[in-house]
Amino acid sequence: MLTIPTVSLSGSEDESLLWSSSGASGYSDLLTRFLTFAHGCVDYVENSVWRREMEPTLRLHGRYEFQPVPSQAAVLGLLAVWAELRKVVLADDAFLALLNPDMPEDAHNQFQSLKAALVWFRIGLDRDIRTVEARNWLDALGWQDVIILAEKRDQAAKRLIASTAIVGPEGDIVAPPATRREGAV
């Protein structure tokens, strides 16, 4: 099972890192890479009329940063459930809006659970016979770790929405010391 550490941004005990958007702490890197790739898949589908070659788009969005690298059949399986994959991307975009210093006033209302979107995405994969290779790739990648990380990110976002966390200088979500002591959730 994946262990998700709580680390300090400044090295002091005054702050607690709830989520690192950059993936710099290492633990969020798998989720970040998967979401970047999902954005690439959606980008390809939405723009395939103008850019018929899939490879350049997916290369730009990190296809070869995975071990194992998703095969062509795995990518086609992901694209077979494009509607569910797009919901994952929309949930990611809603989260990123929360981190934006110029966030829209309704960003808190637009938040969508990434974990829920990923679960529905997986259900869509499980229902489609064309997605066997995609399911195998996700399992080899560590799908359960992706789900755990999504839940961790959702919890950090909920704390941000509840004003018991703040966005740190690097775009990370941090629990200030007072909310940590109060046990705010």
C-alpha positions in Angstrom: 0.0 0.0 0.0 1.2 3.5 -0.8 2.2 5.7 2.1 1.4 9.3 1.7 3.6 11.5 4.0 2.8 14.8 5.6 5.7 17.0 5.1 6.5 20.6 5.9 7.0 23.3 3.2 9.6 25.3 5.2 11.1 22.5 7.3 9.4 23.8 10.4 6.6 22.2 12.4 4.4 25.3 11.7 3.0 24.1 8.4 1.7 20.8 7.1 1.7 20.0 3.5 -1.6 18.4 2.5 -1.0 18.3 -1.3 1.9 19.1 -3.6 0.6 20.2 -7.0 4.1 20.1 -8.5 4.7 16.4 -7.7 8.0 17.6 -6.2 7.5 15.7 -3.1 7.3 12.5 -5.1 4.1 11.0 -3.8 1.8 12.9 -6.1 3.9 12.3 -9.2 2.0 9.2 -10.4 -1.4 11.0 -10.3 0.1 14.1 -11.9 1.5 12.1 -14.8 -1.7 10.2 -15.2 -3.7 13.4 -15.3 -1.3 15.0 -17.8 -1.7 11.9 -20.0 -5.5 12.0 -19.6 -5.5 15.7 -20.7 -3.4 14.6 -23.8 -5.9 11.8 -24.7 -8.8 14.3 -24.5 -6.8 16.9 -26.4 -6.2 14.3 -29.1 -9.9 13.3 -29.4 -11.1 17.0 -29.5 -8.5 18.0 -32.1 -8.0 14.9 -34.2 -9.8 16.4 -37.2 -6.9 18.9 -37.5 -4.1 16.7 -36.1 -4.7 13.2 -37.3 -1.4 11.8 -35.8 -1.9 10.6 -32.3 1.7 10.0 -31.4 3.0 13.7 -31.3 0.1 14.7 -29.0 0.5 11.8 -26.6 4.3 12.2 -26.5 3.9 15.8 -25.5 1.5 14.7 -22.7 3.9 12.1 -21.2 3.0 8.8 -22.8 6.6 7.6 -22.4 7.0 8.7 -18.8 5.2 5.6 -17.6 6.6 2.2 -16.8 5.1 0.3 -18.5 4.5 2.6 -21.5 0.8 2.3 -22.6 0.6 0.3 -25.8 -1.4 1.5 -28.7 -4.2 -0.9 -27.8 -4.2 0.5 -24.2 -4.5 4.1 -25.5 -7.3 3.1 -27.9 -9.1 1.5 -24.9 -8.8 4.7 -22.9 -10.2 6.6 -25.9 -13.1 4.2 -26.2 -14.5 5.6 -22.9 -13.7 9.2 -23.8 -16.8 10.6 -22.2 -15.7 9.2 -18.8 -12.1 10.3 -19.3 -13.3 13.8 -20.1 -15.0 13.9 -16.7 -11.6 13.1 -15.1 -10.1 16.0 -16.9 -12.9 18.3 -15.9 -12.5 17.3 -12.3 -8.8 18.1 -12.6 -9.5 21.5 -14.1 -11.9 22.3 -11.3 -9.2 21.5 -8.8 -6.6 23.6 -10.6 -9.1 26.5 -10.6 -9.0 26.4 -6.8 -5.2 26.9 -6.8 -5.3 29.8 -9.2 -4.7 33.1 -7.5 -7.2 34.7 -9.9 -9.8 32.0 -9.4 -13.4 32.6 -10.4 -15.8 33.4 -7.6 -17.7 30.2 -8.1 -14.5 27.9 -8.2 -15.5 26.5 -4.8 -18.9 25.5 -6.2 -17.4 24.0 -9.3 -15.2 21.5 -7.4 -15.7 17.9 -8.4 -14.3 14.9 -6.7 -11.4 13.4 -8.7 -11.7 10.1 -6.9 -15.4 9.8 -8.0 -14.5 10.7 -11.6 -11.8 8.1 -11.6 -14.1 5.4 -10.2 -16.7 6.1 -12.8 -13.9 6.1 -15.5 -12.9 2.7 -14.3 -16.5 1.4 -14.3 -16.7 2.6 -17.9 -13.5 0.7 -18.7 -14.8 -2.4 -17.0 -18.1 -2.3 -19.0 -16.4 -2.2 -22.4 -14.8 -5.2 -24.0 -12.5 -3.0 -26.1 -10.7 -1.8 -23.0 -9.0 -5.0 -21.8 -5.5 -3.7 -22.7 -6.2 -0.3 -21.0 -7.4 -2.0 -17.8 -4.3 -4.2 -17.8 -2.1 -1.2 -18.2 -3.8 0.8 -15.4 -3.4 -2.2 -13.1 0.3 -2.6 -13.9 0.7 1.1 -13.4 -0.8 1.0 -9.9 -4.4 2.0 -10.3 -5.1 1.6 -6.6 -2.3 4.1 -5.9 -3.9 6.6 -8.3 -7.2 6.3 -6.5 -5.5 6.7 -3.1 -3.7 9.8 -4.3 -6.9 11.2 -5.8 -8.7 10.8 -2.5 -5.8 12.6 -0.7 -6.0 15.5 -3.2 -9.8 15.6 -2.8 -9.4 15.9 1.0 -6.9 18.7 0.6 -9.2 20.5 -1.8 -12.2 20.2 0.7 -10.0 21.6 3.4 -9.1 24.5 1.1 -12.8 25.1 0.3 -13.7 25.0 4.1 -10.9 27.6 4.7 -9.0 25.2 7.0 -6.1 25.2 4.5 -4.4 27.7 2.2 -2.5 27.6 -1.1 1.2 27.9 -0.3 3.8 29.8 -2.3 4.4 27.0 -4.7 0.8 26.2 -5.3 0.7 23.5 -2.6 -2.2 23.1 -0.2 -1.0 23.7 3.3 -2.7 23.4 6.7 -1.7 26.3 8.9 -0.7 25.4 12.5 -4.0 26.6 14.1 -6.2 24.4 12.0 -3.9 21.4 12.5 -4.1 21.8 16.3 -7.9 22.2 16.2 -8.1 18.9 14.2 -10.1 20.6 11.4 -11.3 18.4 8.7 
